[in-house]
Amino acid sequence: MMKRLIAITALCLCSSMLWAKGLVVSIHPLYLIAEEVTKGVEQPELLLGNQSGHDIQLTPENRKAIQDAELVIWLGKAHEAPLDKLLSNNPNAVSLLNSGVLQVLPLRDLKGQPIPNAVDTHVWLEPNNAVRIAFFIAALRSKQHPEHKDQYWANARDFSKRLYAETHKFGRYKVPAQYWTYHDAYHYLERSLNLEIAGVLTPDPHVPPTVSQIKYLNDHRPYHRMCLLAEGEASSNQYQKLQPIQFQPVEESLAGETQFIPAWRDLATKVQDCVQSSRN
């Protein structure tokens, strides 16, 4: 009985050690993609919970997870600056923004014009990027665990097939439909829905829009009633002078969602419905 207990304990310890040296992913949308790729093989660990990546509170458990990880996937300094000291020189950490596998779009100013040398880091909202991330993770994990190579690649192919099937369900406007956003975070959705930004309220969601910017938007509105995409907690005092608007609460980080494809579909549906109602 004692020998059996010792054997079971040893097995549990070995399992814990293997678990601790698995895949750690920094933010929620990347975690949802990683779950698709590793399905049936391993369970990735989410490092930051529902934190956005911009404002990070690291716990001792977070630091230990990074230290023990076999592979850490993160976006990079441009999105998760507080992680830079921990991960930029970590041989087990891979930055997606530095990988060269993604299509990267520029961040835009309050008038919707590209800002030189500024990167929009919400790359997961572009379906092609989400697929590239999936195959990149499959390639990295297959190299580390060739015994699971077939499963990783099969999962990535299945994910890409299902995601593209969803994107093809969305009708595209013949002429780009214009919209406003509280801060520029939906650039990567525009190709899929044929949208075009008409203006931004603020460069930082934590900073209220200025009177001059509200005036600019009112003076240059493409439609009488405009679609405004904003986080649900945005104060109505900050945009009430822009009426008439169609206010649509959205969350580009996919916080609280449990699967990537339904989350992307729901976000795209909300955006498309908002824009369509503003054009009617």
C-alpha positions in Angstrom: 0.0 0.0 0.0 2.8 2.4 0.9 4.7 1.6 -2.3 1.5 2.3 -4.3 1.0 5.6 -2.5 4.6 6.6 -3.2 4.2 5.7 -6.9 1.0 7.8 -7.1 2.7 10.8 -5.4 5.7 10.6 -7.7 3.4 10.5 -10.7 1.5 13.6 -9.5 4.8 15.4 -8.9 6.0 14.5 -12.4 2.7 15.7 -13.9 3.0 19.0 -11.9 6.5 19.5 -13.2 5.4 18.9 -16.8 2.5 21.3 -16.3 4.7 24.0 -14.9 7.0 23.9 -18.0 4.3 24.2 -20.6 2.9 27.0 -22.7 2.2 30.4 -21.1 0.4 33.1 -23.1 0.3 36.7 -22.1 -3.2 38.1 -22.9 -6.7 36.7 -23.3 -7.2 36.8 -27.1 -3.9 35.0 -27.7 -4.8 32.5 -25.0 -8.0 31.7 -26.8 -6.1 31.0 -30.1 -3.5 28.9 -28.2 -6.3 26.8 -26.7 -7.5 26.0 -30.2 -4.0 24.9 -31.3 -3.2 22.8 -28.2 -6.6 21.1 -27.9 -6.2 17.5 -26.9 -2.5 17.9 -26.1 -2.1 20.5 -23.3 -3.8 23.3 -21.5 -2.0 26.7 -22.0 -1.7 29.0 -19.0 -3.0 32.6 -19.2 -0.6 35.0 -17.7 -2.5 38.2 -17.3 -6.1 37.1 -16.8 -8.4 39.8 -18.1 -5.8 42.5 -17.9 -5.4 44.4 -21.2 -1.6 44.2 -21.3 -1.3 48.0 -21.1 -1.8 48.2 -17.3 -0.3 45.1 -15.7 -0.2 44.0 -12.1 2.3 41.1 -11.9 1.9 38.7 -9.0 4.6 36.3 -7.7 2.7 33.5 -9.3 2.9 35.4 -12.7 6.7 35.7 -12.3 7.1 32.0 -11.4 5.0 31.0 -14.4 7.3 32.9 -16.7 10.4 31.5 -15.0 9.1 27.9 -15.3 7.5 28.1 -18.8 8.8 26.1 -21.7 7.5 28.7 -24.0 6.0 32.2 -23.4 4.0 33.8 -26.2 3.4 37.6 -25.9 2.7 40.4 -28.3 5.7 42.6 -27.5 6.8 45.8 -25.9 4.4 48.0 -28.0 1.4 46.3 -26.3 2.7 45.0 -23.1 5.5 47.4 -22.1 5.5 46.3 -18.4 6.5 42.8 -19.5 9.5 44.0 -21.5 12.1 43.6 -18.8 11.0 40.1 -18.0 10.6 38.8 -21.5 12.7 40.7 -24.0 15.9 38.7 -23.1 14.1 35.5 -22.1 15.2 32.8 -24.5 11.9 31.0 -23.9 9.8 34.0 -24.8 8.6 34.9 -28.3 7.2 38.2 -29.3 4.5 38.0 -32.0 5.1 41.6 -33.1 8.8 40.9 -33.6 8.2 37.5 -35.3 7.6 38.8 -38.8 4.6 36.5 -39.3 1.9 39.2 -38.9 0.4 41.9 -41.0 0.8 45.0 -38.9 -1.2 48.2 -39.4 -0.4 51.7 -38.2 -2.0 53.4 -35.3 -4.1 56.5 -36.4 -4.5 60.0 -35.1 -7.8 61.7 -34.1 -8.6 62.3 -37.8 -8.0 58.7 -38.7 -4.7 59.4 -40.4 -1.7 57.0 -40.0 0.8 58.0 -37.3 4.4 57.4 -38.6 6.2 54.6 -36.8 3.2 53.8 -34.6 1.8 50.3 -34.5 -1.8 49.3 -33.8 -1.2 46.3 -31.6 -4.8 44.8 -31.8 -3.5 42.3 -34.4 -5.8 39.4 -33.4 -8.9 41.1 -34.9 -7.6 40.5 -38.4 -8.6 36.9 -39.3 -5.5 36.4 -41.4 -3.4 37.4 -38.4 -5.3 35.1 -36.0 -4.7 32.2 -38.4 -1.0 33.1 -38.7 -0.7 33.2 -34.9 -2.3 29.7 -34.7 0.1 28.2 -37.2 3.0 30.0 -35.6 2.1 28.5 -32.2 1.7 25.1 -33.9 5.2 25.3 -35.4 6.8 26.4 -32.1 5.2 23.7 -30.0 5.8 21.0 -32.7 9.5 21.8 -32.6 9.5 21.4 -28.8 7.2 18.4 -28.8 7.5 16.6 -32.2 5.5 13.7 -30.8 2.4 16.0 -30.9 3.2 17.7 -34.2 0.3 16.1 -36.1 -2.2 17.2 -33.5 -1.0 20.7 -33.3 -1.0 21.2 -37.1 -4.4 19.5 -37.4 -5.9 21.8 -34.8 -4.4 24.9 -36.5 -5.9 23.9 -39.8 -9.3 23.2 -38.3 -9.2 26.6 -36.5 -8.3 28.4 -39.7 -11.1 26.7 -41.7 -13.7 27.5 -39.1 -12.6 31.1 -38.7 -12.6 31.8 -42.4 -16.0 30.2 -42.8 -17.3 32.8 -40.2 -15.7 35.8 -41.9 -17.2 34.8 -45.3 -20.7 35.1 -43.7 -20.3 38.9 -43.4 -21.5 41.0 -46.3 -19.1 43.7 -47.4 -20.3 47.2 -48.3 -19.6 48.2 -51.9 -18.5 51.6 -50.7 -16.6 51.6 -47.3 -19.0 52.4 -44.5 -17.6 55.0 -42.1 -17.7 55.0 -38.3 -16.3 56.7 -35.2 -14.5 55.0 -32.3 -13.7 56.1 -28.8 -10.1 55.1 -29.3 -8.5 53.5 -32.4 -8.7 49.8 -31.7 -10.7 48.3 -34.7 -8.4 48.9 -37.6 -7.9 45.1 -38.1 -11.7 44.6 -38.5 -12.1 47.1 -41.3 -10.9 44.8 -44.2 -13.3 42.0 -43.2 -16.3 44.4 -43.0 -15.2 47.0 -45.6 -15.2 49.8 -43.0 -13.4 53.1 -42.9 -12.7 55.2 -39.8 -14.0 58.8 -39.9 -12.6 60.0 -36.6 -11.4 59.1 -33.1 -12.5 60.8 -29.8 -9.3 60.3 -27.8 -5.9 58.8 -28.3 -6.1 57.1 -24.9 -9.3 55.6 -23.4 -8.3 56.9 -20.0 -8.2 60.5 -21.3 -11.5 62.3 -22.0 -12.0 63.8 -25.5 -11.3 67.5 -25.8 -13.9 70.1 -26.8 -11.9 70.8 -30.0 -12.0 67.1 -31.0 -15.8 66.9 -30.4 -16.2 70.0 -32.6 -14.1 68.5 -35.3 -16.2 65.3 -35.4 -19.4 67.2 -35.5 -18.2 69.4 -38.3 -17.0 66.4 -40.4 -19.6 63.7 -39.8 -20.2 61.6 -42.9 -23.7 60.7 -41.9 -26.3 62.5 -39.8 -26.4 59.6 -37.3 -23.0 58.1 -36.6 -22.0 54.8 -35.2 -19.7 55.2 -32.2 -17.7 52.2 -31.0 -16.7 52.4 -27.4 -16.0 50.4 -24.2 -19.3 49.9 -22.3 -18.0 51.8 -19.3 -17.3 55.0 -21.3 -19.1 57.9 -19.7 -22.0 59.4 -21.7 -20.9 62.9 -20.6 -17.9 62.4 -22.9 -19.8 61.9 -26.1 -23.4 63.3 -25.5 -22.5 66.4 -27.6 -22.0 64.2 -30.6 -25.7 63.3 -30.9 -27.3 61.8 -32.9 -25.2 58.7 -32.6 -25.6 54.9 -32.4 -23.6 54.0 -29.4 -22.3 50.4 -29.5 -20.4 49.0 -26.5 -17.6 46.8 -27.7 -14.5 45.1 -26.2 -11.5 44.6 -28.5 -9.7 42.5 -25.9 -12.5 39.8 -26.1 -12.5 39.9 -22.2 -14.7 37.3 -20.7 -15.1 35.2 -23.9 -14.4 31.5 -23.8 -13.8 30.8 -27.5 -12.1 32.9 -30.1 -14.3 32.3 -33.2 -17.7 33.0 -31.5 -16.1 36.1 -29.8 -14.8 37.4 -33.1 -18.1 36.8 -34.8 -20.1 38.5 -32.0 -17.8 41.6 -32.1 -18.0 41.8 -35.9 -21.8 41.5 -35.8 -22.1 44.3 -33.2 -19.9 46.6 -35.3 -21.6 45.8 -38.6 -25.1 46.3 -37.0 -24.1 49.6 -35.5 -22.7 50.9 -38.8 -25.7 49.7 -40.7 -28.2 51.4 -38.4 -26.3 54.7 -38.7 -26.6 54.5 -42.5 -30.3 53.9 -42.5 
